[in-house]
Amino acid sequence: MSPDPIQVRRATRERVPALAAMLARAFADDPMIAVSIASDDREERLRRFFTLIDEDWADLGALYEVGDAHGAAAWLPPGHGEALADQNAAKQEAFHALSPDGGVKHDALWDWIEAEMPDEPVWYLDQIGVDPDRQGTGIGGALIAFGLDRARADGVPAFLETAIAANVGYYERFGFRVTVHDDAPLGGPHIWFMRWEP
């Protein structure tokens, strides 16, 4: 008997605290996070960071979950650019309070990333994380496939960025290809921008 397929479902705002706690563990060593989150009380700061972001994505209907906070992804549909810009503007002060330098490197990083985003409609994988105790069980793959199914149905590309070199090969297994890679401003991490075509 084959195991049941991994079920992906939309996450509501009520699920955000549990998901933010899981994502804080999953992203603890991510180089992009190091730019935005001060090292003291890092896990709590990360939890607050993901709460700020994912409340918006849950309200937008763009936050998805597997199991009981076993994994989560934010897949922003075409036209997401305005939502990203609105979030950054509305929560800039809160993001800055979590950073080690008052938000200088955080703003430089995300302004640079936004400038690299495609102009045409895309499905954007804003974030994906799996509980460290459940990594390697297919949850991440299910969350990626879920978003790519939507991009395929819409006939539009998908897009993401990563600062972890090992992730590049992982995403390539799903059909993503590197479009450009470079060091972020102000000594930020090396970032790979990746695109998937339907």
C-alpha positions, 0 to 999 in steps of 0.5 A: 500500500502506498502512503497517502499523498501529502495534502497542502491546504490554505492557512488562515491567520489563526495558523500564523503563530504556529507557522511562524514558530516553525519557520523561525526554526527552519530559517535559523541559518538562512543568509538572507535572514542574517541581514534582517534579524539581529543575533540576540534572541534570534529565534524570537525575532524570527518568529515575530518577523514571520508573523508580520509577513504571514499575517498579510499572506494569510489574509491574501489567501497566499499562505499554505500549510502541510500537516500541523505546521510541518511545512509552509509556503507563501505562493503569491499569485500574479500581480503580487508586486503591489502586495509586496511593496505595500507590506514593506511600506506598512511594516517597515518600522517593525522590520527595522526594529528586528534588524541589527542596523536599524534596517539599512541592509534589510532595505538595501537587500529587499529593494534590490530583490524587488528590482530583479522581479519579473515585470510580467505576471508570475507566481512568486514563491516568497517563502518555503520552510519545513520543520527541521525534524521533518525535512527530507520527507517530501513536504517541501516538494509537495509545497513547490508542486502545489504552486507550480500546478497553479502557475501551469494552470494560469500559463505563467512562469514561477519565480523565486530567489535563494541565498543557499547554494545547495537549494539551487540544485534542489529547485532545478529538479522541479524545472527552475533555472537560474536567470541571474546570480550576484552579491546583494548590496552592502555586503549582503549574501549571494542570491540566485534568482530562479525562474520556472516556465510552464 
